[in-house]
């Protein structure tokens, strides 16, 4: 059967590095949704978060910011947003449309 946690750990390590661990997922969303170049996307996200571009790469700083803004974290805590709730918050923070959020709103008639 192998290690039942092997895939989960591998996925968390691969997806978390520079993604939810810092701000890579937010920057990538801006690049994909608005066609921004990397530097422009970093500046936009930094402004929305109220931090410098350098601070966005610091996992300790970003963990606190993600907790404060409730936009999802690599390590979940009770009561904090995760999944679709975190995506709702990201969409609102960055002023973008996220397909799954829009579909959820449509289905729930929000």
N, C-alpha and C positions, 0 to 999 in steps of 0.2 A: 504494500500500500504506500510506503514511503512516508515522508514527513507531512502530516496534515496541515501544518502551518507554513510549510516551505513556500508555497505560492503566495500566500498573503504577505509574508515578510519580504519576498522578492519584489512584489508589486509595490508595497509601501516604500521600499528603498528607491525603486526606480522612479515612481511617480512623485515622491516627496522631494527629491533632490532638486532644489531650485524651483519647484512648483509650489505646492501649498506650504512647504517649509519656509519659504521666503515670499516672493511676490511674482515668481515666474509664471504662474497660471493667470494672474491678472494682466500682466504685460502681454502674454500670448493671446488672451481674449481681445485685447485692443488691436493687436496686429491683425487678427483674423476678422473681427467684426467691422473694423473701420479702415483696414488696409494701411495702418500706420507703419512707418519704419521703426526699427528697434529703439533708437534714441528718442523719437517722438513719443512712442508708447510708454517708455520708462518715465519720461517727464510728466506725461498726462496722469499716469497712475500715482506717481510720487505726489503730485499736486492734490489729487483726490484723497490720498491717505494723510496728507499733511506732514510728509517727511521728505528727506533728501533722497536722491537716487542711490547714494551710498548706503543709507540706512535700510533701503528696501532689500539689500542683499544680506543683511544681518538677521540670522534666524531667531535670535533672542528678541530683538526689537520687533520683528514682524510677528512673532508669536503673541506678544502683548497687544499689538495693533489689531491683529486678527481677532483676538479675544474681545477687545474693546468695541470693535465694529461689528462683531458677530458674523464674520464672513467665512467661517470654517477654519479649522486648524488640523495639523497633521495628527495630533493626539487629542482626541475628543475628551471633553469634560461634561459632567452632567449639567443639563440645562442650556448648553451652548448649541448654536445652530449647526446643523450638519445636513448633508444631502440637499434636497430641493430647497429647504429653508435658507441655507447658506447661499445657494444660487440666486434666490430672490433678492437677498441682501447685496450680493455682488452686482446684480443687474441694476439695482437702484443706486448703489454707490458710484458705479462707473457710467451710469446713464446710457446703458446699452440694452439691446434685446437679446435674450438667451432663448433659443428655440424651446427647450424643455419647460422653461418658466412660462413662456407664452402659451404653450399647449396646455399646461396645467391650469393657467388662468382661464383659458377658453373652456376647458372641460368643467372647471369648478364655477364658471361664470362670474369670475372676480372682476 
